[in-house]
Amino acid sequence: MSAGRQDVHRAGLTVASRGHRATGIVVSCEHGGNQVPPEFRELFADAEDLLDSHRGFDAGALVVAQELARALDAPLVAATTTRLVIDLNRSPGHRNIHSERVAALPREVRDNIVERYYLPYRQRLEALVAGLIADGHVATHVSSHSFTPVLHDEVRRADVGILYDPGRPGEVALADRWIAALRARAPQLTLRRNYPYTGKSDGLCTWLRRRHPPADYVGIELEVNQRHVAAGGPRWRALRAALVASLVAALAAEPRISPRSEPADGPWS
């Protein structure tokens, strides 16, 4: 496997001010792939199944992030280095920032991983968010993830989770609008708030909330059940289309932003 990619798609932001602060969008995907940097291939030589599992990456999250960013004409910050090398969604110093294999390596090796893969990603996203705020925008950040259908013998009973901090009004309002718009387009889906994780758990959105007040930063984490990714085909394409169209509609309902266009929904049968 080749080294993980970290990418920023620099497209023009589509914002409109209607007597309010304009809203700027940035999309991210922290667990977009399961690529192993060349220097660690031997360490993971016997770990193909692990790398292909939910522990290796968030299946389907990258394509969703790409389609969201394209529809919103928004910057995309994405990484394809496996989270087993370093988890970009964990705060600095978190006990699970490295997998067991990497955690056993010498400190200088782990520090080098942080310098090469972790800090550039986090700093790039933070710079985009801070830049939007400095320009007078409300920075709205959508972080794309997916979750395994069964964890520790427990079946996760949701198709889509929308994670946010209940104490931040802007996040509550956007989550409400997105869920309502998605339910209108795909009523057969089971949608849940702050599931299968809480919106206030350790993560990149939580880290950014500590740096920016609610009036400046809105962070939403999208979680999609990987059973849809595994099934593939028209229904998976339709789910992605519904996610994109519903977010576009939710943002359009906010008077501070006017997205370019609303993608068409795909077939569900």
Backbone torsions as a table, in degrees:
resi	resn	phi	psi	omega
1	MET	NA	149.3	-179.0
2	SER	-91.0	169.4	-179.2
3	ALA	-63.3	148.8	-178.5
4	GLY	-66.5	146.4	-179.8
5	ARG	-96.9	139.1	170.6
6	GLN	-122.5	125.3	-167.9
7	ASP	-136.8	143.7	171.0
8	VAL	-121.4	121.8	174.3
9	HIS	-90.9	113.1	-175.9
10	ARG	-99.6	85.8	175.3
11	ALA	-105.7	163.5	179.6
12	GLY	-70.9	135.6	176.4
13	LEU	-75.4	138.3	177.0
14	THR	-101.1	102.4	-178.1
15	VAL	-131.0	153.3	177.5
16	ALA	-142.5	132.5	178.1
17	SER	-103.7	122.4	-179.9
18	ARG	-119.2	58.3	-177.4
19	GLY	85.7	3.5	179.4
20	HIS	-130.0	172.7	171.8
21	ARG	-63.7	136.8	176.9
22	ALA	-69.1	153.5	177.4
23	THR	-105.5	131.8	175.0
24	GLY	-111.7	140.9	-175.3
25	ILE	-110.0	139.7	168.7
26	VAL	-135.9	137.2	-178.6
27	VAL	-114.9	141.2	178.2
28	SER	-135.5	160.0	175.7
29	CYS	-146.5	103.5	-174.0
30	GLU	-80.0	-26.7	-174.9
31	HIS	-121.2	49.8	-171.9
32	GLY	-76.9	-13.7	-177.8
33	GLY	-157.7	175.7	-178.7
34	ASN	-122.1	32.8	-179.4
35	GLN	-75.8	143.2	-179.5
36	VAL	-109.0	125.5	175.4
37	PRO	-57.1	146.2	-175.6
38	PRO	-52.0	-37.7	-175.5
39	GLU	-69.7	-9.8	-178.7
40	PHE	-117.3	11.3	-179.3
41	ARG	-61.8	-39.7	179.7
42	GLU	-65.4	-36.5	-179.9
43	LEU	-62.6	-31.7	-178.1
44	PHE	-111.3	21.8	-175.8
45	ALA	-62.0	-30.4	-177.9
46	ASP	-105.2	22.0	-170.2
47	ALA	-120.0	30.3	-178.0
48	GLU	-59.3	-44.7	-179.7
49	ASP	-64.8	-39.9	178.8
50	LEU	-64.1	-44.0	179.9
51	LEU	-63.6	-33.3	-179.0
52	ASP	-82.5	-7.2	-178.1
53	SER	-87.8	-179.7	178.3
54	HIS	-64.9	-18.8	177.1
55	ARG	-75.2	-22.4	-179.0
56	GLY	-84.9	-36.0	-178.7
57	PHE	-169.3	173.1	178.1
58	ASP	-100.0	95.6	-177.8
59	ALA	-57.0	133.1	176.0
60	GLY	84.9	-14.7	-174.8
61	ALA	-67.5	-35.3	-176.5
62	LEU	-69.6	-43.4	-179.5
63	VAL	-65.1	-36.3	175.8
64	VAL	-63.5	-45.1	179.5
65	ALA	-61.1	-42.2	179.9
66	GLN	-63.0	-41.9	-178.8
67	GLU	-71.4	-35.7	175.2
68	LEU	-64.0	-47.2	-178.7
69	ALA	-63.0	-39.3	-179.9
70	ARG	-65.1	-44.7	-177.6
71	ALA	-66.9	-33.2	-176.9
72	LEU	-94.8	-1.8	-177.3
73	ASP	54.0	44.7	-172.7
74	ALA	-113.9	154.5	174.2
75	PRO	-62.5	142.5	176.1
76	LEU	-120.4	124.6	173.0
77	VAL	-110.6	118.3	-174.0
78	ALA	-141.0	150.7	178.1
79	ALA	-132.6	145.8	177.8
80	THR	-119.4	6.5	172.4
81	THR	-70.7	132.7	-177.7
82	THR	-57.2	142.3	177.2
83	ARG	-67.1	-12.1	177.2
84	LEU	-72.1	-20.6	173.9
85	VAL	-82.9	-50.7	174.2
86	ILE	-158.4	137.5	-177.2
87	ASP	-95.1	108.6	-176.7
88	LEU	-70.6	-12.7	179.9
89	ASN	-94.1	6.9	177.8
90	ARG	-103.6	146.3	179.2
91	SER	-71.0	155.7	178.5
92	PRO	-54.7	131.9	178.8
93	GLY	84.0	-1.3	179.3
94	HIS	-61.9	142.6	-175.2
95	ARG	-64.8	-21.6	-179.1
96	ASN	-107.9	22.9	-179.4
97	ILE	-67.9	-27.1	175.4
98	HIS	-118.5	151.0	171.5
99	SER	-73.4	171.9	-177.4
100	GLU	-58.4	-37.8	-177.6
101	ARG	-64.5	-44.5	-178.1
102	VAL	-76.4	-35.2	-179.4
103	ALA	-60.8	-24.6	-179.7
104	ALA	-82.9	-7.0	-180.0
105	LEU	-76.6	160.5	179.4
106	PRO	-58.6	153.3	-176.6
107	ARG	-57.0	-40.9	-177.9
108	GLU	-64.9	-31.9	177.2
109	VAL	-69.2	-43.9	178.7
110	ARG	-65.2	-38.1	177.1
111	ASP	-63.6	-37.8	178.5
112	ASN	-65.9	-36.9	176.4
113	ILE	-61.9	-43.5	178.0
114	VAL	-59.8	-45.1	-177.6
115	GLU	-66.3	-38.3	-173.1
116	ARG	-86.5	-34.7	-171.1
117	TYR	-117.2	-36.4	-173.3
118	TYR	-83.4	-56.8	-174.9
119	LEU	-61.9	-43.7	179.9
120	PRO	-59.1	-39.7	180.0
121	TYR	-65.6	-51.1	-177.5
122	ARG	-64.0	-40.9	-179.1
123	GLN	-67.5	-35.6	179.5
124	ARG	-66.0	-44.4	178.9
125	LEU	-67.5	-43.1	178.7
126	GLU	-60.6	-38.1	179.4
127	ALA	-64.8	-39.1	177.9
128	LEU	-65.0	-45.6	179.6
129	VAL	-63.4	-48.1	-179.3
130	ALA	-63.4	-36.3	178.8
131	GLY	-64.8	-41.5	177.0
132	LEU	-60.8	-45.5	-178.9
133	ILE	-64.8	-42.2	179.7
134	ALA	-62.3	-29.9	178.5
135	ASP	-82.8	3.0	177.5
136	GLY	93.0	7.3	179.4
137	HIS	-88.7	159.5	164.8
138	VAL	-89.8	116.5	-177.0
139	ALA	-79.5	117.8	176.3
140	THR	-109.7	118.9	-173.5
141	HIS	-114.8	123.7	176.2
142	VAL	-111.8	118.4	-179.1
143	SER	-104.7	119.2	-173.0
144	SER	-93.3	125.8	179.9
145	HIS	-139.8	171.6	171.3
146	SER	-143.2	162.7	-176.0
147	PHE	-133.9	150.2	179.8
148	THR	-69.8	139.9	-177.2
149	PRO	-64.2	-27.4	-179.1
150	VAL	-133.3	129.1	178.0
151	LEU	-134.1	124.3	-178.9
152	HIS	54.0	44.4	178.4
153	ASP	67.5	9.6	177.5
154	GLU	-104.3	126.2	178.4
155	VAL	-79.0	127.1	176.8
156	ARG	-81.3	118.3	-172.8
157	ARG	-101.2	68.7	173.8
158	ALA	-160.2	150.2	173.4
159	ASP	-92.1	-38.5	-178.4
160	VAL	-140.7	136.1	172.5
161	GLY	-116.7	139.7	175.4
162	ILE	-116.0	116.1	-175.1
163	LEU	-105.2	138.1	-178.5
164	TYR	-161.4	170.3	177.1
165	ASP	-94.1	115.3	-178.6
166	PRO	-61.8	-16.3	-179.7
167	GLY	-88.1	1.1	-179.1
168	ARG	-115.2	107.7	-171.9
169	PRO	-56.6	-37.4	-179.8
170	GLY	-64.2	-35.8	178.7
171	GLU	-72.4	-40.6	177.0
172	VAL	-60.5	-45.8	-177.2
173	ALA	-64.3	-44.0	-179.8
174	LEU	-67.8	-41.3	177.6
175	ALA	-60.6	-42.7	178.3
176	ASP	-59.2	-46.2	-177.6
177	ARG	-68.3	-39.8	-179.0
178	TRP	-66.3	-45.1	179.4
179	ILE	-62.3	-43.5	180.0
180	ALA	-63.1	-42.4	-179.2
181	ALA	-68.9	-37.0	178.9
182	LEU	-70.6	-40.0	178.5
183	ARG	-63.3	-36.5	178.8
184	ALA	-66.4	-32.6	-178.1
185	ARG	-87.5	-30.2	-175.6
186	ALA	-140.3	71.2	-174.5
187	PRO	-63.6	-17.6	-179.0
188	GLN	-76.6	-13.8	-178.9
189	LEU	-77.4	145.6	171.1
190	THR	-92.9	114.3	-177.5
191	LEU	-109.7	138.1	179.9
192	ARG	-136.9	148.7	177.4
193	ARG	-92.8	137.9	177.7
194	ASN	48.2	53.2	-179.8
195	TYR	-149.3	140.3	6.1
196	PRO	-85.1	9.5	174.7
197	TYR	-129.3	163.5	176.5
198	THR	-83.8	148.2	-178.4
199	GLY	-67.5	-15.8	-178.6
200	LYS	-98.9	3.9	177.7
201	SER	-66.7	164.8	178.2
202	ASP	-57.5	131.7	-179.9
203	GLY	178.1	176.4	-176.5
204	LEU	-65.2	-40.9	177.8
205	CYS	-62.0	-43.3	178.6
206	THR	-62.3	-41.2	178.3
207	TRP	-61.1	-42.4	-179.8
208	LEU	-71.3	-31.8	177.3
209	ARG	-61.8	-33.1	179.8
210	ARG	-68.2	-19.3	-176.6
211	ARG	-101.6	-14.5	-175.9
212	HIS	-138.8	134.0	-179.4
213	PRO	-69.3	162.3	-177.9
214	PRO	-56.2	-31.3	-179.4
215	ALA	-69.8	-19.3	-176.5
216	ASP	-105.2	-29.3	-172.2
217	TYR	-132.3	131.0	175.0
218	VAL	-122.8	117.4	-178.7
219	GLY	-117.1	123.7	178.8
220	ILE	-125.0	131.6	176.0
221	GLU	-107.6	125.2	177.4
222	LEU	-94.9	130.8	176.6
223	GLU	-124.5	121.6	-179.0
224	VAL	-114.2	134.5	179.1
225	ASN	-65.9	126.6	-175.7
226	GLN	-69.2	-8.7	176.3
227	ARG	-65.3	-29.3	176.8
228	HIS	-71.5	-35.8	177.9
229	VAL	-66.2	-44.6	-179.5
230	ALA	-64.1	-36.6	179.8
231	ALA	-68.3	-37.5	178.3
232	GLY	62.4	-158.4	174.0
233	GLY	69.9	-163.2	-175.2
234	PRO	-59.6	-35.7	-177.6
235	ARG	-68.8	-37.4	176.6
236	TRP	-66.5	-41.7	176.7
237	ARG	-63.7	-38.7	179.8
238	ALA	-66.8	-38.9	177.9
239	LEU	-63.0	-45.0	178.8
240	ARG	-61.4	-42.5	179.4
241	ALA	-62.7	-39.2	179.4
242	ALA	-67.8	-39.7	177.4
243	LEU	-60.9	-45.4	-179.1
244	VAL	-66.2	-49.2	-177.3
245	ALA	-62.5	-38.4	-177.9
246	SER	-71.3	-35.7	176.7
247	LEU	-68.8	-40.9	176.4
248	VAL	-57.7	-44.1	180.0
249	ALA	-66.3	-40.6	-179.7
250	ALA	-63.8	-39.2	178.4
251	LEU	-72.5	-35.4	179.0
252	ALA	-66.1	-27.3	179.0
253	ALA	-75.1	-16.5	175.8
254	GLU	-84.6	123.5	-174.2
255	PRO	-65.2	-7.0	-177.1
256	ARG	-92.3	-3.1	-177.4
257	ILE	-142.5	147.8	178.8
258	SER	-134.4	92.7	179.8
259	PRO	-62.3	160.8	-174.4
260	ARG	-64.1	-51.4	-174.4
261	SER	-159.8	166.0	-179.5
262	GLU	-108.9	117.5	179.5
263	PRO	-63.1	152.6	179.1
264	ALA	-77.8	145.9	175.4
265	ASP	-72.7	150.4	176.2
266	GLY	-96.1	176.6	-178.8
267	PRO	-72.7	146.3	177.9
268	TRP	-109.3	-0.6	180.0
269	SER	-127.6	NA	NA
